[in-house]
Amino acid sequence: VITNLVTVGGLSGNYVVSGVLNVNAGVAGSLQLLSGAVLNWSGGTISSGLDVTNGAVVNWSGGTLSGSSLVRAGGILNWSNGDLGGPLTVGVNGVANISGSYKTLFNVLTNYGVVTWTGGGLRCAYNGSSWLGSIYNQAGALWDCQCDAALDYYYNSGERFYNAGEFRKTSGSGTTTVNLAFNNSGVVNALQGTINFN
C-alpha cells in the first residue's frame, strides 16, 4: 500500500494507493486508488489500468493509459492530456472531466456516469485490430459538451460515437463539431451554441 510517494522514475508492480502518489514516468502494472487517494500522473504509461474507487481522484496530465480501467461511483478522473490505450469505463455515478489539449482514444471509452468535456479536441482511432477507438454513452449516462471543440476520427474506418444516453451542449457560444459517425438512440440537446454533425 502506497500512502504518499513522489517518484521521478517509473514504478513496477500492482499497487494499492491510499494517500497521494505523484508519477511522471508511468507504472509497469496497475493502480487501485482507495477513498481519499489522489494520483497526479504526468507521463509514461500505466500498463495494466486504473481502478478509481469512491472518493478517489486522478489528475491525468500526460502519458498513455493502457490495460482496462474503471472509474467507479464517486470516483473522479480529471483528464487534461495523454492518450487512451486500453478500454476505460466510467461507471454509474462516476465522473470524468476532459479538458486541456488534443487527445487520442486508441480504445473504447464507455460512459455510464457523467463525462464533462470542457476543452481539447478528441480523436478516435480505429483500424479494426489494435486500435479500437470509439465512444459509448450508455442509457442513463450524460456526455456534457462545455466547449467549442471537435470529436474527430483518425482513419474513418470504424470510429463511432454510440449515444443511448444524453449528449448535450451546455456551454460555449460557438460550435461543437462531431466529425465521426454518430449512432443515436438517445437524446441530443443543444442548450447553448451549436452542435454540427459532419
N, C-alpha and C positions, 0 to 999 in steps of 0.2 A: 504494500500500500504506500503510495506517494502522498505525503502530506503537503509539503511545499518544496519546490525544486525549480531552479533556473538552470537550463542546460544549453551550452553553445554547441555541443556535439549531439549526435543522434542517440536515441535510446534503442535498445534491442530487447524484445520480450513483450509479454502481455501484462499490463499494469492496471491497477485499480487506483483512482485518484480521489482523495477526499479533501484536498486543500487547493493550492494554486500551483499550476505547472506551466512554466514558460518554455516553449520548444521552438527552435529556429532551424533544426536540421532533421526533422522527421522522427518517426518511430518505426522500427522494423518489428511490427507486432500490432497489438490493439490496445485501446484505452477504454476503460469503463469509468465514467465520471459519476460519483455519488452526489447526493444532495449537498449543495453548498460549494461544490468543486468548481474551479474556473480553469479552463485551458486557454492560454494565449499562444496561438500557433501561427508562426510567420514564415515557415519554409520547410522544404524537404517533403518526403512522402510518409504518410501514415499508411502502412501496407495492409493492415488487417481490420481496419474500420474503427468506428467510434460507437459507444453506447452512452448516450446523453440522457441521464435519468432526471426525475423530478427535482427541480431546484438547482440543476447544474447548468453552467453557461460555457459555451465555446465561442471564442473570438478568433475567427479564422481569417488571417490577412495574407496568406501565401502558402504555396505548397499544393500537393496533389493528394486527395483523399481516395484511397483505394480500399478494397475489401467492402463488406456490407456494413452500412452504418444506419443507426436508428436514433431519432430524436423522440424520446418518449413524452407522455403527458407531463407538462410542467417543465420540460427541458427547453433550452433556448440555444439556437445556433445563429450567431452573427457572422455572416459570410461576406467579406469585403473584397477578397482577392483569392486567387487559386482556382484549380480545376478539379472537377469531379471525375474520378477514375473508376469508382465502384458504385453499386446501387446505394442510394440514400432514400430512406423513408422518414417522413415527418409524420409521427403518429397523431391520433386523435388528441386534441388539446396540446400538441407540441407546436413550437414556433420556430420558423426560420426567417431571418431578416437578411435580405440580399441587397447589397449596396456596393459602392466603390467602382472598380474597374471592370472591364470586359472579362467574362468567364466562359469556359467551355465545359459542357456536360458530355463526357465520353461514355456515360452510363445513365441509367434511369433515375430520375427524381420522382418519387411518388409522394403525394401530399394528401394526408387525411386530416390535417390540422389547419394551420394558418401560415401562409407564405406572404410576407410583405416585401415587395420589390420596390426599393426607393432609388435605385440608380445602377448604372453599369449595364451594358448590353449582355445578353445571354445567348450563347450559340450551342445548339445541339449537334453532335457529330455521330452519325450512324453509317456504318459500312456493311452491316449485316453479319459481322463476325465478332471482331474485338471491340468495335465501337458501337454502343447500343443507345446513344443519347436520345432520349425522349422524355416528356413530362406527362405525368398522370395526376390530374387534380380530381380526386375521388368525390363521390357523393357526400355531401355534408362538409366538404372542405372549402376553404377560401383562398384564392390567389388574388391578392390586392396589389394592383399596379399603382404606385405613387410616384411615377416618373414618366418622362418622355423619352423612352429608350426602345430598343428593338429586341425581339426574340428572333434569332436567325438560325439558319442551317449551315452545315459545313459541306455536305455532299449533295443535299436534296435528293437522297435516295431512300429515305425511310424515317427521317426525323419527323416527329409528330408532337402536338400538344393535344392530349385527350382530356376534355373537360366534362366531368359528370357533376361537378360541384358548382361553385360560383367563381367566375372570372370577372373582376370589376376594376375599373379605373376610378380612383377617388382623389387623385392629386395630379397636378401638372396641367397647365392650360393648353399645352401642345398636343402632340400625337404619340401614342404608344403603338408601335408597328409590330405586327405578327407576320413574319415572312415565311414561317414553316407551316405545314398543313395543320389545320385546327379542326379536330373532330369534336363536335359539341353535342352533348346530350343533356347539358345542364343549363345554367343561366349566365348570360353575358350582360353586364351593366356598365355603361359609360356615365358615371355621375359627375365627372368633370373632364374637360378636354375631349379627345377623340381617340377611338381605337380603330386602327386601319389594318384590315386583313388583306395581305397581298397573296 
